[in-house]
Amino acid sequence: MFFSATRNKNTIYLKVVNASAAARNLVLNLQGAVKLQPVGKTITISGDKPEATNTISDPENIIPVTAQTKGVGRHFHHSFPSP
């Protein structure tokens, strides 16, 4: 797993890469966060296989998929899909 965490005034950004062959269920710890909304936004980028790329002839092999993440708190579980 590779990750980075940043924030601006009102938003926390977690960027996570699961390069393993299987989905990973993790507990996220947002210690120090003062106010958290219980629902967040997840943008997942993945392909059918790890070496998938977009090309001019097939520009939608990898597209971002936006979803809601419920149950966000200082400690919460989230599943990160495999590539």
C-alpha positions as CSV (number, residue, x, y, z in Angstrom):
1,M,0.0,0.0,0.0
2,F,1.2,3.5,-0.8
3,F,-0.6,6.6,0.6
4,S,-0.4,10.3,1.3
5,A,-2.5,12.5,3.4
6,T,-3.0,16.3,2.9
7,R,-5.6,18.8,3.9
8,N,-6.7,22.3,3.2
9,K,-9.0,24.5,5.3
10,N,-12.0,22.2,5.3
11,T,-11.0,19.0,3.4
12,I,-8.8,16.0,4.2
13,Y,-7.4,14.2,1.1
14,L,-6.3,10.6,1.4
15,K,-4.6,9.2,-1.7
16,V,-4.2,5.4,-1.4
17,V,-2.7,3.0,-4.0
18,N,-3.4,-0.7,-3.5
19,A,-0.9,-2.4,-5.7
20,S,-1.5,-5.9,-4.3
21,A,-3.5,-8.6,-6.1
22,A,-6.3,-8.6,-3.5
23,A,-8.6,-6.0,-2.0
24,R,-7.4,-4.6,1.4
25,N,-9.7,-3.8,4.3
26,L,-8.0,-1.2,6.5
27,V,-8.9,0.9,9.5
28,L,-8.2,4.6,8.8
29,N,-7.1,6.7,11.7
30,L,-7.8,10.5,11.3
31,Q,-6.4,11.4,14.7
32,G,-6.3,15.2,15.1
33,A,-9.3,15.8,12.9
34,V,-11.7,18.2,14.6
35,K,-14.9,18.1,12.6
36,L,-15.7,15.3,10.3
37,Q,-18.8,14.8,8.2
38,P,-20.1,11.2,8.4
39,V,-20.2,10.8,4.6
40,G,-17.1,11.4,2.4
41,K,-16.4,11.1,-1.3
42,T,-14.3,8.3,-2.8
43,I,-12.9,8.5,-6.3
44,T,-11.6,5.1,-7.5
45,I,-9.3,4.7,-10.5
46,S,-8.7,1.2,-11.6
47,G,-8.5,-1.0,-14.7
48,D,-9.2,-4.6,-15.6
49,K,-5.5,-5.4,-15.1
50,P,-2.5,-3.6,-13.5
51,E,-0.9,-2.8,-16.8
52,A,-4.1,-1.3,-18.3
53,T,-3.7,2.2,-19.9
54,N,-5.8,4.6,-21.8
55,T,-5.1,5.0,-25.5
56,I,-6.4,7.3,-28.2
57,S,-8.3,4.4,-29.7
58,D,-9.6,3.2,-26.3
59,P,-9.7,6.2,-24.0
60,E,-11.9,4.7,-21.3
61,N,-10.0,1.7,-20.1
62,I,-9.3,3.5,-16.9
63,I,-11.9,6.1,-15.7
64,P,-12.6,7.7,-12.3
65,V,-15.6,6.4,-10.5
66,T,-17.1,8.6,-7.7
67,A,-19.0,7.1,-4.8
68,Q,-20.1,8.1,-1.3
69,T,-18.2,6.7,1.7
70,K,-20.4,6.3,4.7
71,G,-19.3,5.9,8.3
72,V,-16.4,8.3,8.2
73,G,-15.1,9.2,11.6
74,R,-11.8,9.5,13.4
75,H,-11.4,5.7,13.1
76,F,-13.3,3.9,10.3
77,H,-13.0,0.9,8.0
78,H,-12.6,1.1,4.3
79,S,-11.9,-1.5,1.6
80,F,-9.4,-0.6,-1.1
81,P,-10.0,-2.7,-4.3
82,S,-7.1,-4.4,-6.1
83,P,-6.0,-3.1,-9.5
